[in-house]
Amino acid sequence: MRKTLNMLRFLRAYALLVRDPNQTQRVFDLGERIADGDLFERMPWLRGRPEIEALARRPSRRLRCDRSRLAALPPGTLGHEYAALMRRADLHPEDLDHWRGESTLMRFRVHLESTHDVWHVVTGFGTDVDGEAGLQAFYYAQLSSPLPLVLLSAALLNAVVIERGSGERRVEQIVRGYLMGRRAAPLTGIDWSERWAQPLDELRRELGVDPGLDVSAAPWRSAGRERTLPREPVVAGGREGG
């Protein structure tokens, strides 16, 4: 009975998220349907990764910051750009407190929740639906955890039934995020409080994060040309006819 109720709650939260992917509360509703427990039992593929093992061993702690102090750092530093994003998007990560507990899975969740907006800054993905889809693809590329896949499926279904016409650019962001995540060093477990004064460009080079990665340059997508794949020449016997 409990499993049935959990599934119904999951489906309700999922349907609401498809309708409006900006409803961040639904993200946490979905996450709550994923049972608590040992991180490495839930996601055994993460075992043996040094940054994840270290995160699982240390006590749960949230990233805290003095926003005014970060804003006073030189432009172009991680801290300054983080504070600028908080102000521009009216974000208040210090108010997030959905995950509690000292299980290894909860430590993992708390860390990702409290550093989520730092990942936005480091990767360059915006906080709109398309940008969030790109960042979730980055998460999946780095961690292979189930929640990003759920959120990506909701974003894609939203592009089919609600925001029609957004599918192409959304898929491009997903492809870009996935490729960026595969190529970058692990971002999980980094103590960002030690990096606030570091120039963002330098940090990105160190981590191998390339926000300028272009995945849209296909030969059949030139402006003003019909979006059809080029036709191959007619061949006979494996060679061009004639």
WOZIKA-V807619 format. One record per pair of residues at least 24 apart in sequence whose ideal C-beta (glycine too) atoms are under 10 Angstrom apart, sorted by the first residue. I is the first residue (numbers start at 1). J is the second residue. Records with the same first field share a line. If there is no record, write none. Layout:
BEGIN
I->J / J
END
This chain:
BEGIN
6->32 / 33 / 34 / 35
7->33
8->33
9->33
10->34 / 150
13->150 / 154
14->150 / 151 / 153 / 154 / 157
15->154 / 157
16->154
17->150 / 151 / 153 / 154 / 155 / 157 / 158
18->153 / 154 / 155 / 156 / 157 / 158 / 159 / 160 / 161 / 162
19->154 / 157 / 158 / 161 / 162
20->129 / 154 / 158 / 162
21->128 / 129 / 130 / 132 / 133 / 151 / 154 / 155 / 157 / 158 / 159 / 162 / 163 / 170
22->127 / 128 / 129 / 132
24->91 / 96 / 98 / 116 / 127 / 132
25->98
26->151 / 154
27->98 / 113 / 116 / 132 / 136 / 147 / 150 / 151 / 154
28->96 / 98 / 99 / 109 / 113
29->98
30->146 / 147 / 150 / 151 / 154
31->98 / 99 / 109 / 112 / 113 / 146 / 147 / 150 / 151
32->98 / 99
33->147 / 150
34->105 / 109 / 145 / 146 / 147 / 150
35->105
36->99 / 101 / 103 / 104 / 105 / 106 / 109
37->103 / 104 / 105 / 106
38->103 / 104 / 105
39->103 / 104 / 105 / 106 / 107 / 108 / 109 / 145
40->104 / 105 / 108
41->104 / 105
42->103 / 104 / 105 / 108 / 145 / 146
43->104 / 105 / 108 / 143 / 144 / 145 / 146
45->143 / 144 / 145
46->104 / 108 / 143 / 144 / 145 / 188
49->142 / 143 / 186 / 188 / 189
50->186 / 189
51->142 / 185 / 186 / 187 / 188 / 189 / 190
52->104 / 108 / 111 / 143 / 186 / 188 / 189
53->104 / 189
54->188 / 189
55->104 / 107 / 108 / 110 / 111 / 112 / 188 / 189 / 190
56->103 / 104 / 105 / 107 / 108 / 111 / 189
57->104 / 107
58->107 / 111 / 189 / 191
59->102 / 107 / 110
60->99 / 100 / 101 / 102 / 103 / 104 / 106 / 107 / 108 / 109 / 110 / 111 / 114
61->107 / 110 / 111 / 114 / 191 / 193
62->93 / 94 / 96 / 97 / 99 / 110 / 111 / 113 / 114 / 115
63->93 / 94 / 110 / 111 / 113 / 114 / 115 / 116 / 117 / 118 / 191 / 192 / 193
64->93 / 94 / 114 / 193
65->93 / 94 / 114 / 118 / 192 / 193 / 196
66->196
67->92 / 93 / 94
69->196
70->196 / 197
73->196 / 197 / 198
74->197 / 199
75->199 / 200
76->198 / 199 / 200 / 201 / 202
77->195 / 196 / 197 / 198 / 199 / 200 / 201 / 202 / 203
78->118 / 121 / 122 / 192 / 195 / 196 / 197 / 198 / 199 / 200 / 202 / 203 / 204
79->118 / 121 / 192 / 193 / 195 / 196 / 197 / 198 / 200
80->121 / 196 / 197 / 199 / 200
81->118 / 120 / 121 / 122 / 124 / 196 / 199 / 200
82->117 / 118 / 120 / 121 / 122 / 192 / 195 / 196 / 200
83->121 / 196
84->121
85->117 / 118 / 120 / 121 / 126 / 127
86->117 / 121
88->127
89->117 / 120 / 126 / 127 / 128
90->127
91->116 / 117 / 120 / 127
92->117
93->117 / 118
108->143 / 145 / 188 / 189
109->145 / 147
111->188 / 189 / 190
112->139 / 143 / 145 / 147 / 187 / 188
114->192
115->187 / 188 / 189 / 190 / 191 / 192 / 193
118->187 / 190 / 192 / 193 / 195 / 196
119->187 / 188 / 190 / 192 / 209
121->192 / 200 / 203 / 204 / 211
122->184 / 187 / 190 / 192 / 195 / 200 / 203 / 204 / 207 / 209 / 211
123->176 / 177 / 180 / 181 / 184 / 187 / 204 / 207 / 209 / 210 / 211
124->176 / 180 / 200 / 204 / 209 / 210 / 211 / 212 / 213
125->173 / 176 / 177 / 180 / 211
126->173
128->173
129->154 / 155 / 158 / 159 / 162 / 163 / 166 / 170 / 173
130->155 / 159 / 163 / 166 / 169 / 170 / 171 / 172 / 173 / 174
131->170 / 173 / 177
132->170 / 173 / 177
133->158 / 159 / 166 / 169 / 170 / 171 / 172 / 173 / 174 / 176 / 177
134->170 / 172 / 173 / 174 / 175 / 176 / 177 / 178 / 180 / 181 / 211
135->173 / 174 / 177 / 180 / 181
136->173 / 174 / 177 / 178 / 181
137->171 / 173 / 174 / 175 / 176 / 177 / 178 / 179 / 180 / 181 / 182
138->173 / 174 / 176 / 177 / 178 / 179 / 180 / 181 / 182 / 184 / 187 / 209
139->177 / 178 / 181 / 187 / 188
140->174 / 177 / 178 / 181 / 182
141->177 / 178 / 179 / 180 / 181 / 182 / 183 / 184
142->177 / 178 / 180 / 181 / 182 / 184 / 185 / 186 / 187 / 188
143->181 / 186 / 187 / 188
145->188
148->177 / 178 / 181
152->177 / 178
168->216 / 221 / 227
169->216
171->215
172->214 / 215 / 216
173->215
174->215
175->213 / 215 / 216
176->210 / 211 / 212 / 213 / 214 / 215 / 216
177->213 / 215
178->215
179->210 / 213 / 215
180->208 / 209 / 210 / 211 / 212 / 213 / 215
181->209
183->207 / 208 / 209 / 210 / 213
184->208 / 209 / 210
185->209
END
